[in-house]
Amino acid sequence: MSKRGNVWLGAAAVVINEQGDWLVVKKQYGGLKDMWSMCAGFVDAGETADQAIVRELAEETGIIGQVEGIIGVRSGVIKDIISDNMIIFLVRPLSEAITITLPNDEIKDVKWETTTHLLADPMCSPMVHEFIRRLAAPLVLGSTTPPGPQFNYTTYHLFL
């Protein structure tokens, strides 16, 4: 068992600038390695989920953000053992300058990108695609699309 136990809680951010571009990162490891995805990470002991995503955004991009609200929850079970849960926040960037050194141990690349380019990119996370489509229309419940092809979920739900 990992230090997180069998119940995981993470936070992710949909970050959209005034031009409508989305902030995406390419991680160096994990199920979304080499794919464009949202800033995300685990909630640490002693912090709330919204504090965690503001911290992760700053660590992964150097951008300071302000949480606007919750826009989704992803809940899945990995290999019938681990309850993997993530709260997805809409975060307003207080600046757009990417100020971290790239690549580093965690992040390979960071960029602002149009939704048109992200939807056409096969190396973009299916969860990013899902949020782009869902945020362009009225929010409704339901998706069973995994966040990326490398994830081995026995069950998976995305509530928007």
NUZA-255002 format. One record per residue: x, y, z of N, C-alpha, C in turn; residue in one letter. Coordinates in pm, 1 decimal, decimal comma. Layout:
BEGIN
{pt {X; Y; Z}; {X; Y; Z}; {X; Y; Z}; a}
...
REM end
This chain:
BEGIN
{pt {84,4; -117,8; 0,0}; {0,0; 0,0; 0,0}; {89,1; 124,5; 0,0}; m}
{pt {51,7; 224,1; -78,9}; {128,3; 347,7; -85,7}; {99,8; 433,8; 36,8}; s}
{pt {176,2; 542,7; 50,1}; {154,4; 633,3; 162,5}; {16,5; 698,1; 156,6}; k}
{pt {-47,9; 694,1; 41,5}; {-181,4; 751,1; 26,9}; {-291,3; 651,5; 65,3}; r}
{pt {-253,3; 527,2; 87,1}; {-353,2; 426,4; 116,9}; {-427,5; 387,3; -9,2}; g}
{pt {-547,5; 335,1; 8,0}; {-626,3; 289,4; -106,9}; {-735,9; 386,7; -147,6}; n}
{pt {-737,6; 504,3; -86,4}; {-831,3; 609,1; -127,1}; {-749,3; 733,1; -157,8}; v}
{pt {-754,1; 774,3; -284,2}; {-675,2; 888,8; -329,0}; {-767,7; 1007,0; -357,8}; w}
{pt {-719,5; 1128,0; -325,2}; {-791,7; 1250,2; -359,4}; {-694,8; 1343,8; -430,1}; l}
{pt {-732,3; 1382,8; -549,6}; {-652,5; 1475,7; -628,3}; {-734,6; 1596,7; -666,8}; g}
{pt {-666,0; 1695,3; -722,1}; {-730,1; 1816,7; -771,7}; {-670,3; 1848,5; -907,5}; a}
{pt {-752,6; 1897,5; -998,2}; {-708,7; 1937,2; -1132,1}; {-767,4; 2073,9; -1164,1}; a}
{pt {-705,1; 2141,2; -1260,9}; {-749,2; 2275,8; -1295,7}; {-773,1; 2290,2; -1445,3}; a}
{pt {-888,9; 2341,3; -1479,4}; {-914,0; 2394,6; -1612,8}; {-883,0; 2542,8; -1600,2}; v}
{pt {-778,8; 2586,7; -1671,8}; {-733,4; 2725,9; -1665,3}; {-747,6; 2784,6; -1805,0}; v}
{pt {-829,2; 2889,0; -1816,2}; {-859,1; 2949,9; -1946,1}; {-825,7; 3098,6; -1937,6}; i}
{pt {-746,9; 3147,6; -2033,9}; {-711,7; 3290,0; -2031,7}; {-819,8; 3373,7; -2099,8}; n}
{pt {-798,3; 3504,5; -2102,4}; {-898,6; 3595,6; -2159,2}; {-920,6; 3575,1; -2308,4}; e}
{pt {-822,2; 3517,7; -2378,1}; {-836,0; 3490,5; -2521,2}; {-907,7; 3357,8; -2547,8}; q}
{pt {-935,9; 3282,1; -2441,5}; {-1002,2; 3153,4; -2456,7}; {-907,0; 3035,9; -2472,5}; g}
{pt {-775,7; 3061,6; -2460,9}; {-677,7; 2952,9; -2468,4}; {-674,6; 2876,9; -2336,8}; d}
{pt {-642,9; 2748,3; -2345,0}; {-636,2; 2661,2; -2228,0}; {-491,2; 2635,7; -2191,2}; w}
{pt {-462,9; 2632,2; -2062,4}; {-330,5; 2598,9; -2012,8}; {-320,5; 2447,8; -1999,4}; l}
{pt {-220,2; 2389,3; -2064,5}; {-199,7; 2244,1; -2058,2}; {-53,6; 2215,6; -2026,1}; v}
{pt {-32,7; 2099,7; -1964,1}; {101,9; 2055,7; -1927,1}; {126,4; 1917,3; -1984,0}; v}
{pt {253,8; 1886,7; -2004,4}; {296,7; 1753,1; -2044,3}; {383,9; 1700,7; -1930,5}; k}
{pt {336,3; 1595,5; -1862,9}; {409,7; 1540,6; -1748,5}; {516,9; 1442,9; -1796,2}; k}
{pt {616,7; 1422,1; -1710,5}; {729,5; 1334,3; -1740,6}; {703,9; 1189,7; -1699,6}; q}
{pt {592,0; 1161,8; -1632,2}; {569,2; 1029,3; -1573,7}; {418,7; 1001,5; -1565,7}; y}
{pt {384,0; 881,4; -1524,4}; {245,4; 847,3; -1494,2}; {162,0; 812,0; -1615,6}; g}
{pt {34,6; 795,1; -1590,7}; {-59,4; 752,3; -1693,1}; {-77,7; 850,7; -1806,9}; g}
{pt {-45,7; 978,0; -1783,1}; {-59,4; 1079,4; -1888,2}; {76,3; 1127,8; -1938,8}; l}
{pt {180,4; 1049,6; -1919,1}; {314,1; 1086,4; -1964,7}; {310,9; 1119,8; -2114,1}; k}
{pt {371,6; 1233,1; -2148,6}; {383,6; 1281,1; -2287,1}; {251,8; 1320,4; -2351,8}; d}
{pt {145,8; 1334,1; -2272,0}; {17,2; 1381,4; -2324,6}; {-12,2; 1518,6; -2265,3}; m}
{pt {-76,8; 1603,3; -2344,1}; {-121,8; 1731,6; -2290,8}; {-238,3; 1705,1; -2196,5}; w}
{pt {-228,5; 1758,2; -2076,3}; {-333,4; 1737,9; -1976,1}; {-344,0; 1862,3; -1889,0}; s}
{pt {-435,7; 1857,5; -1794,5}; {-455,2; 1967,6; -1701,4}; {-350,8; 1961,9; -1590,8}; m}
{pt {-322,2; 2075,7; -1530,8}; {-243,3; 2076,9; -1408,1}; {-321,0; 1997,1; -1305,1}; c}
{pt {-251,3; 1909,6; -1234,4}; {-320,3; 1824,9; -1137,8}; {-220,1; 1766,6; -1039,4}; a}
{pt {-273,3; 1723,6; -926,5}; {-189,1; 1657,1; -828,3}; {-271,0; 1614,9; -708,5}; g}
{pt {-205,2; 1548,1; -616,8}; {-272,3; 1498,7; -496,9}; {-289,9; 1609,4; -394,1}; f}
{pt {-395,6; 1597,0; -315,3}; {-418,1; 1684,4; -200,8}; {-329,0; 1633,5; -88,1}; v}
{pt {-248,5; 1722,6; -31,9}; {-159,3; 1685,7; 77,3}; {-230,2; 1698,2; 211,4}; d}
{pt {-179,0; 1627,0; 310,8}; {-231,6; 1638,5; 447,0}; {-224,6; 1784,4; 490,0}; a}
{pt {-330,5; 1832,2; 552,9}; {-332,0; 1968,4; 604,7}; {-375,4; 2075,1; 506,9}; g}
{pt {-415,8; 2035,1; 385,5}; {-463,5; 2135,1; 289,8}; {-598,4; 2092,8; 233,0}; e}
{pt {-674,5; 2190,2; 187,2}; {-801,7; 2162,1; 121,9}; {-776,0; 2134,9; -26,0}; t}
{pt {-874,6; 2081,1; -94,2}; {-859,4; 2051,2; -236,9}; {-835,9; 2177,7; -318,2}; a}
{pt {-904,0; 2287,6; -284,7}; {-883,0; 2411,6; -359,5}; {-744,8; 2470,8; -331,5}; d}
{pt {-693,3; 2456,4; -210,0}; {-556,6; 2499,3; -182,2}; {-457,2; 2413,8; -261,6}; q}
{pt {-486,1; 2284,6; -271,2}; {-397,3; 2193,5; -343,1}; {-384,3; 2232,4; -490,6}; a}
{pt {-494,8; 2268,7; -554,7}; {-483,9; 2298,5; -697,6}; {-413,5; 2431,4; -722,1}; i}
{pt {-430,5; 2527,8; -634,2}; {-356,3; 2653,6; -647,9}; {-206,2; 2626,1; -631,7}; v}
{pt {-170,4; 2540,2; -535,4}; {-30,1; 2501,3; -515,5}; {23,9; 2427,5; -637,8}; r}
{pt {-50,7; 2326,5; -686,3}; {-6,5; 2248,4; -802,3}; {10,6; 2336,4; -925,7}; e}
{pt {-80,1; 2427,8; -948,8}; {-71,3; 2518,4; -1063,3}; {57,5; 2600,0; -1055,8}; l}
{pt {87,6; 2652,9; -938,5}; {210,7; 2731,4; -921,6}; {334,3; 2643,4; -938,4}; a}
{pt {332,3; 2522,1; -881,4}; {447,4; 2432,3; -892,9}; {471,4; 2387,7; -1037,0}; e}
{pt {364,4; 2358,1; -1109,6}; {377,6; 2301,7; -1243,9}; {397,7; 2405,6; -1353,4}; e}
{pt {355,1; 2530,8; -1328,8}; {361,5; 2631,9; -1434,6}; {421,5; 2764,7; -1390,7}; t}
{pt {422,4; 2791,0; -1261,6}; {463,8; 2921,4; -1212,0}; {351,3; 3022,8; -1212,2}; g}
{pt {234,1; 2982,7; -1258,5}; {118,9; 3073,2; -1267,0}; {40,0; 3069,4; -1135,8}; i}
{pt {4,3; 3186,8; -1087,5}; {-81,3; 3198,3; -969,3}; {-224,9; 3207,2; -1019,2}; i}
{pt {-312,5; 3129,3; -957,5}; {-451,5; 3128,1; -1000,7}; {-547,6; 3147,6; -885,3}; g}
{pt {-670,8; 3176,9; -922,0}; {-778,7; 3193,5; -824,9}; {-890,5; 3096,7; -861,0}; q}
{pt {-929,7; 3014,2; -765,7}; {-1035,5; 2916,2; -789,0}; {-1168,2; 2988,6; -807,3}; v}
{pt {-1236,4; 2956,7; -916,9}; {-1367,8; 3013,8; -946,0}; {-1480,5; 2920,3; -903,5}; e}
{pt {-1453,9; 2789,2; -901,7}; {-1555,7; 2693,5; -861,0}; {-1521,4; 2553,4; -906,8}; g}
{pt {-1603,9; 2460,2; -865,2}; {-1588,5; 2320,0; -904,2}; {-1670,0; 2296,6; -1031,0}; i}
{pt {-1605,8; 2234,0; -1132,1}; {-1677,4; 2207,0; -1256,8}; {-1687,4; 2058,1; -1287,3}; i}
{pt {-1629,9; 1975,4; -1201,6}; {-1640,9; 1832,4; -1225,8}; {-1576,9; 1750,3; -1115,7}; g}
{pt {-1614,7; 1624,6; -1113,2}; {-1555,8; 1526,8; -1022,7}; {-1530,1; 1401,2; -1103,4}; v}
{pt {-1407,2; 1350,3; -1094,1}; {-1374,5; 1223,7; -1157,2}; {-1356,4; 1122,4; -1046,9}; r}
{pt {-1423,1; 1008,4; -1061,4}; {-1413,1; 904,0; -960,1}; {-1397,7; 770,4; -1030,3}; s}
{pt {-1295,2; 696,0; -991,8}; {-1270,7; 567,2; -1054,6}; {-1210,9; 470,0; -956,1}; g}
{pt {-1207,5; 344,5; -996,0}; {-1145,1; 239,7; -916,8}; {-1036,8; 176,2; -1003,3}; v}
{pt {-914,3; 176,2; -953,6}; {-801,3; 122,1; -1027,3}; {-776,4; -20,5; -980,5}; i}
{pt {-780,5; -115,5; -1075,7}; {-751,0; -257,2; -1050,5}; {-830,6; -314,0; -932,8}; k}
{pt {-954,5; -270,3; -916,0}; {-1043,7; -317,6; -809,5}; {-988,6; -292,8; -669,7}; d}
{pt {-892,4; -201,5; -656,2}; {-828,3; -181,1; -526,4}; {-831,0; -35,6; -481,7}; i}
{pt {-792,0; 55,2; -570,1}; {-770,3; 194,2; -530,9}; {-886,4; 281,6; -576,6}; i}
{pt {-947,4; 351,8; -481,4}; {-1049,8; 450,9; -512,1}; {-976,7; 579,5; -548,9}; s}
{pt {-983,0; 616,7; -677,5}; {-908,7; 730,5; -731,1}; {-1007,8; 841,9; -762,0}; d}
{pt {-999,7; 950,2; -685,9}; {-1097,2; 1058,9; -695,2}; {-1027,5; 1191,3; -721,9}; n}
{pt {-1088,9; 1273,2; -808,0}; {-1031,1; 1402,9; -839,8}; {-1141,7; 1506,7; -852,3}; m}
{pt {-1118,5; 1621,4; -791,5}; {-1208,1; 1736,4; -804,9}; {-1147,0; 1826,8; -911,1}; i}
{pt {-1227,1; 1865,3; -1010,8}; {-1177,5; 1951,0; -1117,8}; {-1232,9; 2091,3; -1095,4}; i}
{pt {-1141,6; 2186,2; -1084,4}; {-1176,2; 2325,1; -1056,8}; {-1158,7; 2410,1; -1181,2}; f}
{pt {-1242,7; 2512,1; -1193,5}; {-1218,8; 2618,6; -1290,4}; {-1134,1; 2721,4; -1217,4}; l}
{pt {-1017,8; 2753,3; -1274,7}; {-924,3; 2844,7; -1210,0}; {-894,6; 2960,0; -1304,7}; v}
{pt {-907,2; 3081,1; -1252,5}; {-875,6; 3200,9; -1331,4}; {-728,6; 3235,3; -1309,6}; r}
{pt {-651,5; 3247,8; -1417,8}; {-510,8; 3283,9; -1401,7}; {-497,6; 3432,1; -1364,9}; p}
{pt {-415,8; 3462,1; -1265,9}; {-390,0; 3600,7; -1229,1}; {-275,1; 3658,2; -1310,3}; l}
{pt {-204,4; 3570,9; -1381,2}; {-102,5; 3609,7; -1478,3}; {-97,6; 3498,3; -1582,5}; s}
{pt {-32,1; 3523,3; -1694,3}; {-22,0; 3420,8; -1798,3}; {120,9; 3376,4; -1823,3}; e}
{pt {215,6; 3435,0; -1753,1}; {356,3; 3403,3; -1775,8}; {392,3; 3269,2; -1712,6}; a}
{pt {444,8; 3179,7; -1794,6}; {493,4; 3049,5; -1747,9}; {635,8; 3073,8; -1698,7}; i}
{pt {657,6; 3056,8; -1567,2}; {784,0; 3100,6; -1508,3}; {869,5; 2987,2; -1452,4}; t}
{pt {835,5; 2863,1; -1482,1}; {917,9; 2752,6; -1433,1}; {1022,5; 2715,4; -1538,4}; i}
{pt {1126,6; 2649,1; -1494,9}; {1229,6; 2600,1; -1585,5}; {1184,7; 2466,5; -1643,4}; t}
{pt {1188,5; 2455,5; -1775,8}; {1143,5; 2333,7; -1843,6}; {1254,9; 2276,7; -1930,1}; l}
{pt {1260,4; 2146,1; -1945,2}; {1186,0; 2048,6; -1865,2}; {1245,6; 2037,9; -1724,8}; p}
{pt {1166,7; 1980,7; -1633,4}; {1215,9; 1953,9; -1498,7}; {1178,5; 1810,5; -1462,9}; n}
{pt {1195,5; 1771,0; -1339,1}; {1169,5; 1631,4; -1299,8}; {1024,6; 1589,7; -1321,3}; d}
{pt {931,9; 1685,1; -1314,1}; {790,2; 1652,0; -1322,7}; {727,5; 1691,1; -1456,4}; e}
{pt {760,7; 1808,8; -1504,7}; {692,8; 1864,9; -1621,9}; {787,7; 1873,8; -1740,5}; i}
{pt {741,5; 1821,4; -1854,1}; {819,6; 1826,9; -1978,1}; {795,4; 1957,6; -2051,9}; k}
{pt {668,3; 2003,8; -2053,5}; {634,1; 2124,2; -2128,2}; {504,1; 2182,7; -2074,3}; d}
{pt {485,7; 2311,8; -2096,2}; {364,1; 2384,6; -2057,9}; {332,9; 2480,7; -2171,2}; v}
{pt {205,5; 2496,4; -2203,9}; {170,4; 2595,3; -2306,4}; {24,4; 2637,3; -2291,8}; k}
{pt {-4,6; 2753,4; -2348,8}; {-142,0; 2797,8; -2370,0}; {-178,3; 2753,2; -2511,1}; w}
{pt {-295,2; 2693,0; -2528,1}; {-332,0; 2640,8; -2659,5}; {-480,3; 2663,9; -2685,7}; e}
{pt {-514,4; 2679,8; -2813,6}; {-655,1; 2696,3; -2851,2}; {-728,6; 2563,4; -2837,1}; t}
{pt {-857,3; 2572,0; -2816,3}; {-936,9; 2449,5; -2807,0}; {-938,7; 2374,8; -2939,6}; t}
{pt {-933,4; 2446,8; -3051,0}; {-930,5; 2381,9; -3182,6}; {-808,0; 2292,7; -3195,1}; t}
{pt {-692,6; 2344,2; -3156,5}; {-569,6; 2265,3; -3164,4}; {-572,2; 2148,2; -3065,8}; h}
{pt {-621,9; 2171,5; -2945,2}; {-626,9; 2063,5; -2846,2}; {-719,4; 1951,1; -2891,4}; l}
{pt {-834,5; 1985,1; -2947,3}; {-927,9; 1882,0; -2993,6}; {-870,3; 1800,9; -3109,3}; l}
{pt {-783,7; 1861,7; -3189,4}; {-724,5; 1791,7; -3304,3}; {-599,3; 1712,6; -3267,3}; a}
{pt {-548,5; 1732,0; -3146,7}; {-422,2; 1670,4; -3105,9}; {-445,9; 1532,3; -3045,0}; d}
{pt {-397,3; 1424,1; -3108,3}; {-416,0; 1290,2; -3052,3}; {-336,2; 1268,0; -2923,9}; p}
{pt {-241,4; 1356,7; -2894,9}; {-163,2; 1346,5; -2771,7}; {-218,1; 1437,9; -2662,1}; m}
{pt {-345,6; 1469,9; -2672,4}; {-414,1; 1547,8; -2569,7}; {-506,0; 1453,7; -2492,4}; c}
{pt {-507,2; 1467,6; -2362,7}; {-587,6; 1382,1; -2276,2}; {-735,3; 1382,0; -2317,5}; s}
{pt {-797,5; 1264,3; -2321,3}; {-941,4; 1259,1; -2348,7}; {-1023,4; 1339,8; -2247,7}; p}
{pt {-973,9; 1353,9; -2124,4}; {-1048,2; 1432,9; -2026,5}; {-1045,8; 1581,1; -2063,5}; m}
{pt {-935,4; 1631,2; -2117,9}; {-930,9; 1769,0; -2166,6}; {-1030,2; 1784,4; -2281,2}; v}
{pt {-1030,4; 1689,5; -2375,1}; {-1127,5; 1694,0; -2485,0}; {-1270,0; 1698,3; -2431,5}; h}
{pt {-1298,0; 1615,1; -2333,0}; {-1433,3; 1608,6; -2275,5}; {-1473,3; 1742,5; -2213,9}; e}
{pt {-1382,5; 1804,8; -2139,1}; {-1414,8; 1933,9; -2078,0}; {-1431,7; 2043,0; -2182,4}; f}
{pt {-1351,8; 2042,1; -2287,2}; {-1369,0; 2141,6; -2393,4}; {-1508,5; 2129,0; -2452,9}; i}
{pt {-1549,9; 2006,4; -2484,0}; {-1683,7; 1986,4; -2542,4}; {-1793,4; 2022,2; -2442,5}; r}
{pt {-1777,2; 1980,3; -2318,5}; {-1882,1; 2003,1; -2217,8}; {-1894,5; 2150,0; -2180,2}; r}
{pt {-1783,0; 2221,7; -2170,7}; {-1789,8; 2362,3; -2130,9}; {-1841,9; 2450,9; -2243,1}; l}
{pt {-1842,7; 2399,4; -2365,3}; {-1898,5; 2474,1; -2478,5}; {-2050,7; 2460,5; -2484,6}; a}
{pt {-2105,3; 2369,3; -2404,8}; {-2249,7; 2342,7; -2404,6}; {-2299,8; 2347,1; -2260,0}; a}
{pt {-2431,1; 2345,5; -2240,8}; {-2482,8; 2339,5; -2104,1}; {-2430,3; 2215,2; -2032,6}; p}
{pt {-2398,5; 2227,6; -1903,5}; {-2344,8; 2116,0; -1827,4}; {-2451,6; 2010,9; -1800,0}; l}
{pt {-2416,2; 1885,8; -1824,2}; {-2504,1; 1773,1; -1794,2}; {-2422,1; 1664,3; -1726,7}; v}
{pt {-2488,2; 1571,7; -1662,0}; {-2421,3; 1463,0; -1592,3}; {-2379,9; 1354,7; -1689,5}; l}
{pt {-2257,3; 1306,1; -1672,0}; {-2224,3; 1180,8; -1734,5}; {-2112,3; 1177,2; -1834,2}; g}
{pt {-2022,7; 1085,1; -1813,6}; {-1921,7; 1044,5; -1909,4}; {-1854,9; 922,3; -1851,1}; s}
{pt {-1821,9; 829,1; -1935,7}; {-1744,7; 714,5; -1890,2}; {-1614,6; 705,0; -1967,7}; t}
{pt {-1570,1; 817,7; -2022,3}; {-1445,5; 822,7; -2096,0}; {-1329,5; 834,0; -1997,7}; t}
{pt {-1235,9; 738,9; -1995,9}; {-1121,4; 748,2; -1904,9}; {-1036,8; 870,8; -1936,8}; p}
{pt {-957,0; 920,0; -1839,4}; {-877,0; 1039,4; -1860,9}; {-764,6; 1019,9; -1961,1}; p}
{pt {-723,0; 898,0; -1984,9}; {-617,6; 870,7; -2081,5}; {-607,9; 722,8; -2108,0}; g}
{pt {-548,7; 683,6; -2221,2}; {-546,5; 542,6; -2259,8}; {-462,6; 454,7; -2166,6}; p}
{pt {-373,0; 513,6; -2089,1}; {-286,6; 433,4; -2004,1}; {-352,6; 394,1; -1871,9}; q}
{pt {-467,1; 450,4; -1841,6}; {-531,6; 421,7; -1714,5}; {-604,3; 288,3; -1721,2}; f}
{pt {-591,0; 211,1; -1617,2}; {-652,3; 79,0; -1610,5}; {-764,1; 80,6; -1506,2}; n}
{pt {-870,3; 151,6; -1536,4}; {-982,9; 161,9; -1444,9}; {-1079,4; 47,0; -1468,3}; y}
{pt {-1129,2; -10,2; -1358,7}; {-1236,3; -107,3; -1373,3}; {-1370,0; -35,8; -1378,8}; t}
{pt {-1379,2; 79,0; -1312,2}; {-1496,7; 165,4; -1324,8}; {-1447,8; 308,3; -1330,3}; t}
{pt {-1525,4; 395,3; -1394,1}; {-1482,5; 532,7; -1410,0}; {-1604,1; 619,0; -1439,3}; y}
{pt {-1612,0; 735,1; -1375,8}; {-1720,0; 829,8; -1401,4}; {-1665,1; 971,2; -1395,1}; h}
{pt {-1714,1; 1056,2; -1481,2}; {-1680,9; 1197,1; -1478,9}; {-1811,3; 1273,6; -1469,8}; l}
{pt {-1829,0; 1346,2; -1362,0}; {-1950,5; 1423,1; -1342,2}; {-1921,0; 1568,3; -1370,3}; f}
{pt {-1995,2; 1626,6; -1461,4}; {-1975,2; 1767,1; -1494,9}; {-2096,4; 1846,7; -1453,7}; l}
REM end
